[in-house]
């Protein structure tokens, strides 16, 4: 079976809304006052800063296959000095890029306000599910959650690359053999990093689950740890935002392993629930924000050369250190998880099984910049075709935090794991088809 949509002309990006300026100003409007502003104005505000819609489709598919990363598709690969990889220059790192602009993510995350107003049942389920996941966690899951709590997730999630390649990656980072990759992706000061979640946390001002239910959760921290000393708001999850900007960046640099990397990224978000530090909705919000931030980086034509240089460095160094063609090495390595399982787990953790709060079947309009996240996994597709892939692999509408009914874009519905790993064909008219989609 194949799914397709006809190509359409790209719409120009919308201008920033005055509502966005007000949300960023020193005056903090009352939450209920902002509800009508956010829901009525989200189409303009969210699109204005993160790219307008391009095409519409209602079909849905789980995605198949994996990225077709090949040597001849990686610009700059032969220019990498694998014996002594060179870092970015100071000028490159200290330059000001268009994607450095600060974005207000409140409009993108504003579906939470509607839940507070109209769906207390969803918020009750949000807490109940958190406590269930927290209490049922295994010792292994607890240990992994603690690792991601304190570690640099761009390194800790390296195990997603496979048993042998994961170790090679982590050793290369420790040895300073990935200076450009590390300069973009590391936890503290990574040049490609997302904005802080603190402004959004302060706006939504929602208490964390371990504060709301102090006698009902199981503390899960290392001896002498300070994880539960946090006093910041719960929504959205800052750790999850970090995991998703780092994990999404790593997946775009190494799209051959995108399903595994993104499933591992989703695991980092899930660990926040295991610790009762965050609710599932916080984690979903963190995913939305982290991936939107990375799309902003890839869509920036001035910043993109840094990303492409890191991609070439990562591929060249890993290939050199594994001692043979990287794709052949991957075929023999013990995968962290089969791709089909990775796609299934990732999709499950996109909405955590919440019931719909809105209408199903609303056509999906993809934020225009989101297509930039498929530049390395689908390098031969046009912008319009990449956006069609994101449409065809998206979740259906109506789940909590989806803005489809109010807006012309919804980051909540984007299944990047399915899109990056989709096996795609095109026809003479330019229409896109997902091979093997159910």
C-alpha positions in Angstrom: 0.0 0.0 0.0 1.2 3.5 -0.7 0.1 6.9 0.6 0.5 10.1 -1.3 -0.3 13.8 -1.5 0.1 16.1 -4.5 2.9 18.7 -4.3 1.8 22.3 -3.7 3.5 25.7 -3.8 5.2 26.8 -0.6 3.4 29.4 1.4 5.6 32.3 2.6 6.3 32.4 6.3 3.9 34.5 8.4 5.1 37.5 10.3 5.4 37.5 14.1 2.2 38.2 15.9 1.8 41.1 18.4 0.5 38.4 20.8 4.0 36.9 20.7 5.6 40.3 21.7 3.2 40.6 24.6 4.0 37.2 25.8 7.7 38.0 25.8 7.2 41.4 27.5 7.8 42.1 31.2 4.1 42.1 31.9 2.8 38.6 32.6 -0.9 38.4 31.6 -3.2 36.3 33.8 -3.3 32.7 32.6 -7.1 32.8 32.0 -6.8 36.1 30.1 -4.2 34.5 27.9 -6.3 31.5 27.1 -8.3 33.1 24.4 -5.2 34.9 23.1 -3.2 31.7 22.9 -5.8 29.5 21.3 -7.1 32.2 18.9 -3.7 33.5 18.0 -1.6 30.4 18.0 -1.8 30.0 14.3 0.0 33.4 13.8 2.2 33.3 16.8 3.6 29.8 16.6 4.0 29.8 12.8 5.4 33.3 12.7 8.5 32.2 14.7 8.8 28.6 13.7 7.8 28.6 10.0 4.5 28.6 8.1 2.6 25.6 6.7 3.2 24.2 3.3 0.8 21.4 2.3 -2.1 19.4 3.8 -2.7 15.7 4.0 -4.9 13.5 6.2 -3.4 10.1 5.5 -1.3 8.5 8.3 1.4 5.8 8.3 4.0 4.3 10.6 7.0 4.7 8.4 9.4 2.0 7.2 13.0 1.5 6.4 15.9 3.8 7.5 17.8 6.7 6.3 19.8 6.2 3.1 23.0 7.8 4.4 25.8 7.1 1.9 29.3 8.4 1.5 28.4 10.4 -1.7 25.6 12.1 0.2 27.8 13.5 2.9 29.4 16.8 1.8 32.9 17.4 3.2 33.5 13.8 4.3 36.8 13.6 2.5 38.0 16.8 4.0 38.0 15.5 7.6 41.4 14.9 9.1 40.6 11.6 10.8 44.0 11.5 12.5 43.6 14.9 14.0 40.0 16.3 13.6 40.0 20.1 13.7 37.5 22.1 15.8 35.5 25.0 14.6 37.2 28.3 14.5 36.4 30.8 17.3 34.8 33.1 14.6 32.4 30.3 13.6 31.3 29.6 17.1 31.1 33.2 18.2 29.2 34.5 15.1 25.6 35.5 15.4 23.2 33.4 13.3 19.6 34.0 12.4 18.6 30.9 14.4 20.1 32.5 17.5 16.9 34.6 17.8 15.0 33.9 21.0 11.6 32.2 20.5 8.7 32.3 22.8 7.4 28.7 23.0 4.3 29.5 25.0 2.0 29.6 21.9 3.4 26.3 20.7 2.8 24.8 24.2 -0.5 26.5 24.8 -2.7 23.5 24.4 -2.0 22.9 28.1 -4.2 25.9 29.0 -7.2 24.3 27.3 -6.7 21.1 29.4 -6.6 23.2 32.6 -9.8 25.0 31.6 -11.9 22.1 30.2 -10.2 18.7 30.9 -9.4 18.2 34.6 -9.9 14.5 33.8 -6.9 14.6 31.6 -4.8 16.2 34.3 -6.0 13.7 36.8 -4.9 10.9 34.4 -1.6 12.7 33.9 -0.9 12.4 37.6 -2.2 8.8 37.9 -0.1 7.7 35.0 3.0 9.4 36.5 2.6 7.6 39.8 2.0 4.3 38.0 5.1 4.6 35.9 7.1 5.7 38.9 6.0 2.9 41.2 6.4 0.2 38.6 9.9 1.1 37.4 12.5 -1.6 37.6 15.9 -1.2 39.3 17.5 -1.1 35.8 15.2 1.7 34.7 15.9 3.6 37.9 19.6 3.4 37.4 19.3 4.6 33.8 17.1 7.5 34.9 19.7 8.6 37.3 22.4 8.4 34.7 20.5 10.8 32.4 19.5 13.0 35.4 23.2 13.9 36.0 25.0 13.1 32.8 25.4 14.7 29.4 22.7 13.0 27.4 24.5 13.6 24.2 27.0 11.1 25.6 24.9 8.8 27.7 22.5 8.1 24.9 25.4 7.0 22.8 24.4 3.4 23.7 21.7 3.8 21.1 24.3 3.5 18.3 24.8 -0.2 19.0 26.9 -2.3 21.3 30.2 -1.7 19.6 29.6 1.6 17.8 28.1 3.1 20.9 31.3 2.4 22.8 33.4 3.8 19.8 31.3 7.0 19.8 31.7 7.5 23.6 35.4 6.8 23.4 35.8 9.3 20.5 34.0 12.0 22.5 36.2 11.4 25.6 39.3 11.5 23.5 38.4 14.8 21.9 38.2 13.2 18.4 34.8 14.7 17.7 35.5 18.4 18.4 32.9 19.9 16.0 30.2 17.5 16.9 30.8 18.0 20.6 30.9 21.8 20.2 27.4 21.7 18.8 25.8 19.0 21.0 27.3 19.0 24.4 25.2 19.7 27.5 26.8 22.9 28.7 27.0 25.6 26.1 26.5 23.4 23.0 26.3 25.9 20.1 23.1 24.3 18.7 21.3 24.1 21.9 17.6 24.9 22.4 16.3 27.8 24.4 15.7 27.4 28.1 12.3 26.1 29.2 12.3 28.5 32.2 10.1 31.2 30.6 7.5 28.6 29.7 7.7 27.0 33.1 7.2 30.3 34.8 4.2 31.1 32.6 2.4 27.8 33.1 3.4 27.6 36.7 2.4 23.9 37.2 3.7 22.0 40.2 5.8 18.9 39.7 4.3 15.5 40.6 6.6 14.8 43.6 5.3 18.1 45.1 1.6 17.4 44.3 1.7 13.9 45.7 4.6 13.8 48.2 3.4 10.7 50.0 2.5 8.7 46.9 5.7 8.6 44.8 8.9 6.5 45.1 12.0 8.7 45.3 14.6 7.5 42.8 17.9 9.3 43.1 21.5 8.5 43.7 22.9 8.6 47.2 23.6 12.2 48.1 21.8 13.4 45.0 19.8 16.6 44.8 17.3 15.8 42.0 14.3 16.6 44.2 15.6 20.0 45.2 14.2 21.6 42.1 11.7 24.3 42.6 11.0 25.2 39.0 7.6 24.5 37.3 6.8 21.1 35.8 5.5 22.0 32.3 7.3 21.6 30.0 10.2 19.3 31.0 13.6 21.0 30.7 15.5 17.7 30.8 13.2 16.3 28.0 13.7 19.5 26.0 17.5 18.9 26.4 17.2 15.3 25.5 15.3 16.0 22.4 17.4 18.8 21.1 20.5 16.7 21.6 18.9 13.4 20.4 17.3 15.0 17.4 20.6 16.6 16.5 22.4 13.3 16.9 19.8 11.6 14.8 20.1 14.1 12.0 23.9 13.8 12.1 23.7 10.0 11.9 20.3 9.3 10.2 21.4 5.7 9.5 20.5 5.1 13.2 17.7 7.6 13.6 15.1 5.1 14.9 17.4 3.9 17.6 18.6 7.3 18.6 15.1 8.8 18.7 13.7 5.9 20.7 16.6 6.3 23.2 15.8 10.0 23.3 12.1 9.2 24.1 13.5 7.0 26.8 15.3 9.9 28.4 12.0 11.7 28.6 10.3 8.6 30.0 12.9 8.5 32.8 11.7 11.9 34.0 8.3 10.2 34.7 10.1 7.3 36.4 11.6 9.7 38.8 8.3 11.5 39.4 10.0 14.7 38.4 7.6 15.2 35.5 4.3 14.1 34.0 3.8 12.6 30.6 2.4 15.9 29.3 5.5 17.7 30.4 7.6 15.2 28.4 5.4 15.6 25.3 5.8 19.4 25.6 9.6 19.0 26.0 9.7 16.9 22.8 7.7 19.5 20.9 10.0 22.3 22.0 13.3 20.5 21.6 12.5 19.3 18.0 11.2 22.8 17.0 14.4 24.3 18.2 16.5 21.9 16.1 14.4 22.5 13.1 15.1 26.2 13.5 18.9 25.4 13.4 18.7 23.2 10.3 16.5 25.7 8.5 19.1 28.4 9.1 21.2 28.4 5.9 23.9 30.3 7.7 24.1 27.9 10.6 23.6 24.7 8.5 27.2 24.5 7.3 28.3 23.9 10.9 25.8 21.0 11.2 27.0 19.5 7.9 30.6 19.8 9.0 29.7 18.0 12.2 27.9 15.3 10.2 30.9 14.7 8.0 33.2 14.6 11.1 31.0 12.2 13.0 30.7 9.8 10.0 34.4 10.0 9.1 35.7 9.5 12.6 33.3 6.6 13.5 34.1 4.9 10.2 37.9 5.3 10.8 37.6 4.0 14.4 35.5 1.0 13.5 38.1 0.1 10.8 35.7 -0.5 7.9 32.8 1.0 5.9 30.4 2.3 8.5 27.3 0.8 6.9 28.9 -2.6 6.7 29.9 -2.3 10.4 26.4 -1.3 11.4 25.0 -4.4 9.7 27.3 -6.6 11.9 26.9 -4.7 15.1 24.4 -5.7 17.8 21.7 -3.1 17.5 20.5 -1.4 20.6 17.0 -2.1 19.4 15.4 -3.4 16.2 14.2 -0.5 14.1 10.5 -1.6 14.1 10.5 -1.8 17.9 12.2 1.6 18.1 9.5 3.1 15.9 6.7 1.5 17.9 8.1 2.7 21.3 8.7 6.2 20.0 5.2 6.5 18.7 3.7 5.1 21.9 5.5 7.8 23.9 4.3 10.6 21.6 0.9 10.7 23.4 1.2 8.0 26.3 -2.2 6.6 25.4 -4.3 9.7 26.4 -7.8 9.7 25.0 -8.6 12.4 22.5 -9.9 15.7 23.7 -10.6 17.0 20.2 -11.7 15.9 16.8 -10.0 13.2 14.8 -9.3 13.5 11.1 -8.3 17.1 11.0 -5.8 17.5 8.1 -2.2 17.9 9.2 -0.4 21.1 8.3 3.3 20.8 9.0 5.3 23.8 10.3 7.4 24.7 7.3 10.8 24.6 9.1 10.1 21.0 10.3 11.0 19.7 6.8 14.6 20.8 7.5 14.8 17.9 10.0 14.7 15.5 7.0 17.6 17.1 5.1 20.0 14.3 5.9 17.7 11.3 6.0 16.0 12.2 2.7 18.6 14.4 0.9 17.2 13.9 -2.6 13.6 15.1 -1.7 12.5 18.7 -2.3 11.2 20.8 0.6 7.6 20.1 -0.4 8.2 16.4 -0.5 9.9 16.3 2.9 6.9 18.1 4.3 4.6 15.5 2.7 6.6 12.8 4.4 6.0 14.5 7.8 2.3 14.8 7.0 1.9 11.1 6.0 3.7 9.8 9.1 2.0 12.2 11.6 -0.3 11.2 14.5 -4.0 11.8 13.9 -5.5 14.9 15.4 -7.3 15.5 18.7 -4.8 14.3 21.4 -3.8 16.5 24.3 -1.5 19.4 23.3 -2.5 19.1 19.6 -3.4 22.5 18.3 -4.8 21.4 14.9 -8.3 22.6 15.7 -7.0 26.1 16.6 -3.9 26.4 14.4 -2.5 25.6 11.1 0.4 23.6 12.5 1.0 21.1 15.3 4.4 20.0 16.6 2.6 17.5 18.9 1.6 15.3 15.9 5.0 15.1 14.2 6.5 11.6 14.4 10.1 12.3 13.5 11.1 8.7 14.0 8.7 7.4 11.4 9.5 10.3 9.0 13.3 9.9 9.2 13.1 6.2 8.7 10.3 6.2 6.1 11.1 4.4 2.8 10.0 6.9 0.2 9.3 6.8 -3.5 8.2 9.6 -5.8 6.3 9.7 -9.1 6.7 11.8 -12.1 4.2 14.3 -10.8 6.3 14.8 -7.7 3.9 13.1 -5.3 5.4 11.2 -2.3 4.6 7.6 -1.4 5.6 5.7 1.8 6.4 2.1 0.8 4.9 -0.5 3.0 2.7 1.9 5.0 -0.3 0.3 6.7 
